[in-house]
Amino acid sequence: MNVKLNDDERIDDLEYKNLKIIQKKDGFKFGIDSVLLTGFAKKMKAGSTVVDLGSGTGVISLLLSKKTKAKKIYAVEIQDTIAEIAKRNVQMNDIENIEVLNIDLKNISSKIKKESMDIVVTNPPYKKLNSGLLSDDEVNLISRHEYKCNLEDVIKCAKYLLKDKGELYMVHRAERLVDIMSLMRAYKIEPKLIRFVSSKVGEKPTMILVKGVKNANEFLKIEDPLYIYNEDGTYTDEIYDIYEKEKK
């Protein structure tokens, strides 16, 4: 469909099944972490009901709508202007199973019933509010720092949403691993699978992909590391597989 852009917006190609996304030219933009998360979570059961917490402009929801057979995806975003872009992205791509909810995830009970969802996915703000340089731009501040919600808020919300044995999929910074594990346990979401992500072989991991299952028994599997780039700077075969693209 024809899309009217504001002067500060552009359309980018998600490089997957003709999906496009509207983003602010100078604002916060999605990264490969969101793409990796969709590759990690795409094995969800067909017919699942999904909530994308902190959806931004909707990149994770859009990709999951094409990579899975999810019945319904709720994209939850607190920022009015960003949620509006997410709604336009859903319309532009003619997606029928995504509903954008412009609400604070701490008020999720106003829109979604307790223990009614099969899957929660999230790429939450990585940095604690008292760490790193704080952006003067509120959109960037909310996207990068725990300004409007923190990690505990996200995991607490996931516990509320998930059915018994429902699954939480998260991408985060590797240095927050202890925080993630301890909070998941505290909220009865048992860590079941971890995958460390490094830029290249021999480099320390910068990201982690984590799967947890609500009310599950204790058993943690650590998958082989995921490497993004080869030594020559090209994507590894697995990254091409995640994008479902042929090697150049």
N, C-alpha and C positions, 0 to 999 in steps of 0.2 A: 504494500500500500504506500501511497505517497505520504511523505512525512515532512512537516514544516519544522525547520530547526531555528532555534534562537541564535543570535550572533555569536554567543560564547559556547556553542555546541558543535560537535562533529559526529559522524557515523563511522564506527570502526567495524572491521570484519572479524568475527570470532573464529574464522577459519574452520568451521565445523557445520556441515549440512546447511550452508547458506545463511546461517544466523548472523545478524547484524546487531550492533549495540550503539545507542546514543550515549555519549559521554561529554562532560565539560572539557573544553579545550585545555584549560589551565587548572582543572580540579583534580581530585583524587581519582585514579584510574585503577581498574582491576589488574592484577598481576598473574604470573604463572601459578601462584599458590592456589588461586581459585580453580584453575584448570586441573591441577593435580588433585584437588579435593574431589572434583566430579569423577575423575578416573578411579579414585579410591572408593567412592560410594556407589558406583554404577552397578554393582552386583546386588543391589537391593531387590527384594522380591517384586515381581510384577503385581500391579494393583495397590502398591503402597501409598499411604498418605504421608506427605512430607512437609516439614517446616524448615525454611531457610532463615535462620536468625541473623539479623544484621545484613540483609541482602544487598544493600547498596543499590546500584542501578539494575540489578537482577541477573548478573552474569551466571552465577551458580544455578539459579532456578532455570534459566534459559537452556543451559547445557544439559541439565538433568532431564528437562522435558523431552530432549531428543535422544539422550543416551540411555534412558530407562523407560520402563512402562508404568511409571508412577500414575496413579489415578488422579491425584490432586497435589499441587504444590502451593503452599502459602509462603509468600515472600514478605518477611517482616522487616520493616525499615522505619526508624524513628524520625528521620529528617524529611520534612515536607517536600522540599524541592527535589531531593534524590528519589523519594518514593514516586513522585510524579513522573520523573524520567523512567523509572522502572515500569510504570503502567504504560507509558508510551512504547517502551521496548517490547512489552508483551503484545501490544496491539500491532506494532510494526511487523513483528515476526509471525503474526496470526496464530498465537499460541492460545489454546482453549483451556488447558488444565492448570494455569497459574493464576492465582489471585494475590494481588499486592495489598498488604495490610499496613497502613501508615500509622503505626502505634509504637509505643514504648514496650519492649519485650517484658518489662516488669509488670505490665498491665495486660498480658496475653490472655488472662482468664476472661476478659471482656469480649473476646472474639472466638476463642477456641476452647472446647471443653477439656477438662482434666483427663489425662490418660486416654486420649483419643487418636494419637498419632503413632504411626509405625516407625518413622524415621525423622531425626533432626540432623541437619547439616549446618555447619557454621564456620565462618572465617572471621573470628572476632577481632577487635582491636588488640594489637600485639603488646603495646607498651603500657606499663603502669603509669598512672597520671604524674607521678613524681620522678619519672625517668626520661632522659633525652630532652631534646629541644621541643618546646611546645609551639605549634603553628599558630600564627595570628588568624588564620582562616579557620572558622568554626567547622566547616565541612571536613577539612583535613584533620583537625584536632579530634573530632568525633570518630573518624575512620581509623586513625592510627593509635590513639590513646584511650585508656579506660576513663573517658570523660563522662559519658552518659550511662555506661554500664561497665561492669568489670567481669572478670572470668567467672567469679562465683555467681553473678546474676545470670550469666548464660547457662551454666550447668544446672543451676536451680530451676531455671525455666525449662530446660530439657527434661528434667525429672518430672515436672508437672505435666508436660505434654505427652511423654512417651507411655505407651501401653506396657504391660509386663512383657519383658524380653524385647522391647523396642530398642532401636539402635541409634547411637549418637556417632556422627562422623565429624571430625574437627581437624583443621590445619592450624598450626601455631608455630611460634618460634621455639627452637630446640631448648633454649635456656629456661623456658617456662614449664618444662616437663614435670618437675616435682609438684608445682602448683596444680597442674592439670590432674595428675594422678591422685593427689590427696583430696582434691575437691570432688572428683568423680566418685571416689570411694565414700566420701562423706554423704553424698547424695544418692547412694545406692546404684550408681552406674559403674559397673565393673569394667575396668580396662581389659580388653581382650586382644587387641592387635595394635602394634606400633610399627611405623616405618620411618626411618630417618632419611632425610633428603639432603643431599650435598650438591654443590655446583658441579664438582668434578671428582673423579677418583683421587683419593689421597687428601682431599680437603675435608675439614670438619663439617658436620651437618649444621645447617642453619635453620632448617624447618623440620617439623615432625607431622606425620599423619597419624591420627589416633582414632580407633574405633572402640566404643564402649557399649555394653548391653545392660539394660536396666534389670536389676534383680538376678543377675547371672552368677554362676559359680566362679570361684577364683581360678583363672588360668590365663596367662599372658603369653602371646606369641609375638616374637620380634621378627619381622620379615627382612629379607635382604635389603640393603640400602638402595635408594633410588638416586641415580645420578642424572643431572639435567644435560650437561654438556660433555662432549668428547674433548680430547686434548686440543684439537684444532678449532674448537669453538662451535662446532656443529652440534645439533641436538643428538642425543643418544637414541638408539633404536626404540627404547621403551617410551621416550617422550613422543616420538612419532606415532607409536601405537596408541598412546593416550589421546593424541589429536586425531587418530585414525587417518593419518596422512601417509602417502608414500614418500620415501626418502628422496631428497633432491640430488 
